[in-house]
């Protein structure tokens, strides 16, 4: 499954100023860019719904040429949810209460359907009085035409074109244009991987579309073609690696219950978070397991080794 929240958070954290310049230029004009501070996510419990929610991105910023600060809360919503505007107000009120700072709320609706415009307002009203009118900025990607962003020299535009309103017959063309834009941005390898990975995740083509895409690439000028092919080659290598990891994980998740019995959801999650190398090591180690305790001890040992390498 695609981890939508992680992909969007990685993109917007890395290119936050570019995100503001693209979609919120008025905010970009009065923000002190050097002051940006990304805060830890906030966890809220909705008692009425029996669910817990985490804010996606909270940024503390300073007004330009002032000594006052405010928060920008950006929420990525990857699925349609009834009463979402009420949840946004709850986020706003709790952030406002905790930090005692003005909060600028923004939502990026990234789902494919429905394509109907989403609300940007939460109201509490009586026949004789409006008690509350809370609004937030909405960026609804499936309402945006990718062609309107073709000339934007902006990495966020290059990435998010992959989630905009695209006809099924245009998918190959959009991916091609994303590649061409990416080749002109001259990003360092790490930031280029974030954009290219985002595009490749959301614009997976069929074998025939891939063949036609390569023909498109062959027709562009050599210098640009070289950069584009480097990106495509990295996609292929990552795809092979991901396929190998998924196959190894699938095999291990079938074998483990036979060796140690049923796994708790927590243990399943810990195994699923292992790297390919760690999964390969586990495939060998599990032959000696006889209980869940053996698996837990092995995972604890791997966790300790990882922590020591990070120090």
Residue, then its C-alpha position, 0 to 999 in steps of 0.5 A: x500500500x502507498x504511504x500517502x502521508x509519508x510521501x506528501x510530508x517528505x515532499x512538503x517538508x523538503x520543499x516548503x517554501x516552494x509549496x508556499x510560492x506555488x499555492x500560497x504566494x500571499x503567505x510566502x510574501x510576508x513570511x521570514x523564510x529563515x525562521x521556518x521551524x518544523x514542529x513535532x506532529x500533534x496527536x488528537x483523540x476524537x472521543x465521539x468517533x473513537x479514533x486518533x488523528x495525527x496532524x501532518x505538518x506544523x510549521x512555526x514561522x515569523x512574520x517578515x520584519x516583525x517579532x511575532x510568530x504564527x503557525x502554518x498547519x498543512x493537512x494532506x487528506x488522501x481519502x474523502x471523509x464526511x465532516x472533514x471541515x469539523x476535524x480541521x476546526x478541532x485541529x485549529x482550536x487545539x493548536x491555537x490553545x496549545x501554542x497560543x499563536x495564530x494558525x493558518x490552516x491549509x488542506x491538500x486534498x489528494x484523492x482521485x475521487x470524488x472530483x466535486x469541489x470540497x468545502x473550505x468552511x465550518x460553521x456553527x449558526x442559529x436562526x438569529x446568530x452566527x456563532x462560528x465561521x472557520x475557513x481554511x485554504x483548500x488545494x484540491x489536486x483533482x480539480x487542477x489541470x496539469x497543463x496549467x503547471x507545465x511552465x512552472x519551474x517549481x519542484x512541487x509543481x513537478x511532483x504534484x502534476x502526477x496527482x492532478x486531473x489527468x485523463x487515462x490517455x494522458x498518463x504517459x504524456x504527464x510522466x514525460x513532462x514531469x521528467x523533462x521538468x525535473x531535468x531542468x530543475x538542477x536539484x541535488x541527487x537527494x532532492x531529485x530522488x524525492x520528486x522522481x520517487x513521488x512521480x513514479x509512485x503515482x504514475x505507474x505505467x503499463x508495459x506498452x505505455x513504458x515502451x511509448x515513453x521511452x520512444x518519447x525520451x529518444x526524441x528529446x535533445x541529447x543533454x536533456x535525454x541523458x538526465x532523463x534516462x538517469x532518472x528512469x534507470x533509477x526507477x527501474x533499479x528501485x522497482x527491482x529492489x522493492x519487488x525483491x523486498x516484497x517477495x522476501x517479506x511475503x515468504x517470511x510472513x508465511x513461514x513465521x506463523x508455522x515456526x512460532x505461532x500467530x503474530x501480534x499486529x505489533x510484531x507484524x509491523x516490526x517485521x514489515x519495517x525491516x530492510x531487505x538485508x535484515x529480511x534476508x538475515x531473518x529468513x535464515x535465523x527463523x529456521x532456529x526459532x521455536x517461539x515468539x520469544x525467539x523472534x522478539x529477541x532477534x528483533x531486539x538485537x537488530x534494533x540495538x545494532x541499528x541504534x549503535x550504527x546511527x550513533 
